[in-house]
Amino acid sequence: MRRIYFDHNASTPVHPEVAAAVQPFLGDLFGNPSSIHWAGRDVRKAVEDARAEIASFYGCRPLEVVITSSGTEADNLAVKGVAYRPGNAGKHIVTSQVEHPAIMNTCRFLETQGFRVTYVPVNRQGIVEPDAVRSAMAKDTILVSIMAANNETGCLMPVGEIGAIAREAGALMHTDAVQATGKVPLAWETLPVDLLTFSGHKVNGLKGAGGLLVRRGMEIEAVLHGGHQERGRRGGTENVVGIVGMGKAFSLLSKNMAEEAAEVRRLRDAFERALFARIPDIVLNGHPTLRLPNTVNLSFRFVEGEALLLNLDMMGIACSSGSACTSGSLVGSPILAAMGADPTDSQGALRFSLGYGNTDDDVAYAVDAIETVVDKLRAMSPLYHPREAKWQNTRS
């Protein structure tokens, strides 16, 4: 059976050059990077070289890169690290209603610890409007955390404008850039943010490594307490294999990102155009242009999303009915709910996210399969009457 992977926002295939780069660290280069003898020195150099590659990609200093085990840990470090740092002048945090669970659940936890959190809404197209953030700011706001791009819809947030609002109010600004990294430019020098989250396995690296950029001179409280690693900001022996792989992945991004983003946008647009041309009664969830170049979230009316997902899986097509971190939940997408999407439409929503390794043949096969499955499922639906259907394809 042919297999098509259209779920790159969940995880990405490991690049062959990344796989080759980590091989020595599964053999002779096994030492602890904190050891000062021969077995540790080469490993320490490899970790620092990887840190330098990440810093070069973003245009920051290597000392501003804090390595973690994942984007989730980095989000926790950013939000809790600011909340718990000594000398805070307030206990108010501003975030949005469409953040990743790593931010949402961290903020909910902090609410049980005496912090106040304002969850600003998004507009119908899934974008956080700067005026909504400005209205949410208070005298004791210490942090604004707004993602750079949404993981389900791909919507790009106006992080620059929001960061300027936070700075004007004297608050720190964090952005979860896990999905945006490697797909759109993120220039640390000009971006008005103090903290930025990234993850290795979203950019063709290995799982188990991520990180947080922390603006020079900023102090945050550690979340994991242990040894001296990461300048005391994150204790624990480093995942050398994951870090080396992440460094190699970022070095490849530095060379190839613009070209690969353009190619994946071409494939995504061809895929989207074909679906709209061949299948009636589908809705684009999110902004038609202000979104990641690889992502399209569609509602197939009169079809239950999970049934569509499982049928496509049986035809070898991997996609998603939402965030990978919320799979298994029987509740509809909170992202689409926050956008004010019709609940019935939300039940028929799927996310397709393309990336490294996808081809025109993949697009053609997927479009044929989706059309076949949608037709089959609609034929079994008592709600679908083609001649009487009043809804048309919609791009929000």
N, C-alpha and C positions, 0 to 999 in steps of 0.2 A: 504494500500500500504506500502510495506517495505521502510524504509528510511535508507540510507547509507550516512554518513557524511565524505567526503574526502576533506575537505577544512579547515584544522586546521591551515594553515598559515594565513587565514583571521581572524579567531577567534576560540577559543576552548571551549568545554563544561565546565561548572563550576563543579569542583570536589565536590562530596558530602560532604567531610570534610570541604571544603571552605564554602559551603552553611551553614553548621552547625555552623561554627566559627563566622559568621557574624550575626546570629540571635539575640543575645543579644543587638546588636547595632541598631536593628530595634525596640527595646522596651525600657527597663529601662535605658540602657546606651546611652542616647541621647545627652549628654552635649557637649558643645564646648570645644575642647581640649586645648584652650587657656585660659579657665576660671580657676581661682585658687581655687574655692570652690569645694565641694564634687562632684558636677555633672560633673566637668571637669577633676578631677584628675585621675579617673579610665580610662577615655577615652584617656587622654594623655599617660598613661602607655601603653595602647593597641597599640597606634600609634608607640610609641618608641620600643615596643616589636617587632612589624612588621618590623621596620627599622633594628633592630638587626638581624632578620631572613634573611633579604635580604643581609645584610653585611656579615653574616656567609656563605651564599651560595657562594658569590663571593670571600670571603677571604679579605675583606676590613674593614675599621673602620666604625662604624655607622655614624659618623659625615661626612663621605665621601658620604653618600647617601642623595640625594635631591629628595624628593617626588614631582611628578607633576601629572597632570590630564591624561596624555597619553604619548605614545612614541613620538607623533608629537610635543607636547609641549616640551618634553625633548630635541628633536633634535633642535628645535628653540632656546632653552636656551643654548645649547652647542655652536651652530654656532654664533648666535647673541651675546651670552654672551662673547665669545672671541673677536668677531669683534668690539664690542663697549666698551670693557674694557679700562680704562684710561692707557695711556703710551704705547700703541701699537707702534711698530717700523715699521709697514707696513700695507698694505691693500690688500694682495694677499692671496687667499684661493685655495687649491687644493682639488678636489673631483673627483668622477668618473661619467661616463655616464650612470651607471646603479643603481644609488642610489634611495632610496625611495623618493616619492614626497615631504615628509617632509624636506628632505635635498635639493633636486633639486630646489624646489620653494623658499625655504629660501635663497639659494645662488642667485637665479635670482633676488629676491628682493634686496639683498645686492648690486648687480650690479647696480641697479638704485640709490644706495646711494654712489657711487664712489668707490666701491670695485672691484677688478679684480678677476675673478674666472677661473681657468683652469679645464676643465672636461676631465680627462684622459680616453683613450679608454680601452676596454677589448679585450682579444684575442677571437678567434673563439669559445672557450669553455666557455666564459663568465667570465673569471678570470682577475682581475686587476694585471698586471705584475709589480713587484717592480721597474724595470728599467724605466717604463713609469712614475711612480711617481717621481723617481729621476730626470728624464729629465724635469719634470714640475716645480721643485722647483726653487724659485728665492730668491734673497737676502732679499726681503721684505715679504716672505711667513710667515704668522702668524699661519695658521691652515691647517692640512690635515684631511679630513673626508672621511673615506672609511668604508663601511659596513662590518660586520663580515661574513654575509651570505645573499645572494640575496633572496628576498621574492618570486620571480617568478620561478627561476631555482634551488634555493637551493645551488648555487655555493658558496663554502667557499673561502674567500679571505685571502691572506697571510698577515694578519694584523700585525703579529709579525715583519716580515721583513720591512713592510711599516712603522710601528711605529719607528723602529730603524733608518730608513732614515730620518723621520721627526725630531727625537731627534738630530741626527747628524747635521742637518741644523738649529737647534735652534727653530723649529716650534713646536706647540702643536699638539697632535694627538687625534682625536675623532673617535670612531667607533659606528655605529648604530648596536647594538647587539640584537635588538628586536626579530629577527627570530632565531638567534643562541642560545639565552638563553634557557636553559632547554633541548637542543638537543645535544650540544657539550660542552666540558669543556672550561671554561673561568676563568683563574686564574689571578685575579687582581694584585697579588704580582709580577708575572713574565711577565705579558702582558705589552709591552711598549706603553701604551696609557694613556692619561691624563683625558679623558672623555669617558663614556660608557652609551649608552641609553638602557633601558629595558621597558617592558610593561606587566601589570598584566594579561590582557585578552588573551595573547598568551601562557600563562602557566597554564591554567585552573583556573585562577582567574576571577575577575569581571572587566567589562569595566569601564573606568573612573578613572583608577589609573595607573601610570607609574612612571618612575624616571630616574635620571641621576647620575652616579657615577662621582665625581669630586675629582681628586687627592689632597691629603692633602697639604695645603699651596698654592693652586691655587686660584686665584681670578677671578671671572667672573661677568659681569654686569647682573643685574636682567632684565628679560623681562616683567614680571608682577610686577607692583609696588603697594604696599599696606601695609599690616601689617608686623609684625616681623617674620612671619612663615618661616620655613626652613632657619633660620639664615639670613634672609633678602634676600635670593636668589629667593624666590617665594612667593609673598604675596597671601593671600586668605585662608579662612577657609578650613581645610583639609576635604577631602572626606573620613571620618572615615571608613565607610562600605567597600569602595573599597580598602583602605590601609590595613585594617585588613585581608580582603580576600586575598590580594596580599601577605601579610606576611605568611599566612597559605600555600598558593600555593608554595612559595619559601621553606618553611620548608619541604614540601612533596618532592620537587625537591632534596633537600639535601640528603634525604633518598633513593629516588627511581630512580634518573635520569639515571644512568648507565643501570640498568635493563630494564627500560621502553624504552630507546633509542635502546637497542639491539633488543627488541621485535618488535618495530615499524619498524626497519630496515629489520627484517626478513619478516614482512608482505609486506613492500614496494617492496622488491626484488622479492618476490613470485608474486606479482601483476604485476610488470614490466616484469618478465620472461614470464608469461602467455600471456600477451598482445603481446609481440614480437613473441611468438610461434604461435599465432592464427590469428593475423591480419597482412596482408602484408602492405608495404608502409607506415611505421611509422618511425619517426625520434626522437631521444632523443635530447632535447635542453639542453645544459649544459655539465658539466664534468661528465664522467661516475662514478667516485669515489670521487672526491673532492667536495662533496655536502652534504647537511643535510641528516640525515638518514631517514627522513620521506617524502622527496619530489621527485617527478618525473614530468617533463614537457615534453609533447610529442606533436609532430605535426602529425596529421592524414591526409596524402595527399589526395587530391581530395574531401575533406570534409570541409565545412565552420564551423569554431569553434563555432560560436554562435548557429548555428543550432544543432550541436552536444550537446552543453551545455543544450539547452532547451529541447531536446529530452531525455537526461539523467535525467534532473530534473523531467520530467513527469513520469520517472520510479523510482523516489525516490532517485536519486543519486546527491549529492551536490558536485560540484567541481568548478573550476574557469577557466576563459579564460585569467587571468592575475592577477595583484594586486587588492585586494578589494578596494583600494583607487583610482583606475583608472576605476572602472566599470562604465558603462554608456558612456564611450568614444567610438566614432566610429573609432578612429585611432588605427592602429595595435600596438602591444606591442613595446614600445621604448626600452625595455630590449633586445628583440630578434633582433630588428633593429641594436642596438649597437653591437651585436655579429656578425653581418653580415649574419644573417639567410636569406634564400630565402623568399621574401615577400609573395609568394604564400603559402609556408609552414607555415609562421607565422599566416596566416589567419585560419589555421586549428589546432592551438596550444591550448592545455588545460593543466592546472596545477592540479595535484592530490597531496594532502598533508594529510598524515595519522597521527593518534595520539591516545590519550587516549580513550579507549572504542572500538576501531576497532578490528575486529576478522577475522579469516580465512574464515568464512562464508560470511563476508562482501566482502572480496577480490573475492571469487568465484562468488558471485552474480554480483558484479560490472564488472568483466571481461566478463561474459555472456551478460550483458546488453550493454556494450560498443561494443562488437563484433556485436550484433544484430543491433544496431543503425548505426554503421559505414557501415555495409553491406547495410542497407536500404537507407542511404543517398548517398552512392556511386552508387547504382543502379539508382538513379535519376539524376546522374551527367553525362553530355555529355562528360566530359573530362576523365572519368575513363573507361579504357578498360583492364580488367584483363589479357587477353592473351597477350596484347601488352605492358603492364606496364613494363617499363625498370628500375624503381627505386626499390631498396630493402630497407629493414629495416636498419637503420643507428644509431649507437651510436657514437656521436661526439667524 
